[in-house]
Amino acid sequence: MKILVGICCSILLLSLLSCSDMKGRDIGTITGAGAGAAVGASVIGGSTGAKAAGAAGGAIIGGVVGHQVGKSMEK
């Protein structure tokens, strides 16, 4: 599990570094989705399938919230 989290964080970091012209809402969406997936996977206990569902739900909710926050950063 720790290896998977490390890989996901590395991919997230590389994607943020590779796009220097991203707008606030883009950064907010990516950051929110990553944070939401991490929180969703850690909050939901049980089997691997349940953790994957928690990560997916967290990523969706985090992405939406991050997008809205990012839009407010652009103003």
Secondary structure as GFF3:
##gff-version 3
##sequence-region A 1 75
A	DSSP	alpha_helix	2	18	.	.	.	ID=ss1
A	DSSP	alpha_helix	24	43	.	.	.	ID=ss2
A	DSSP	alpha_helix	48	74	.	.	.	ID=ss3
###
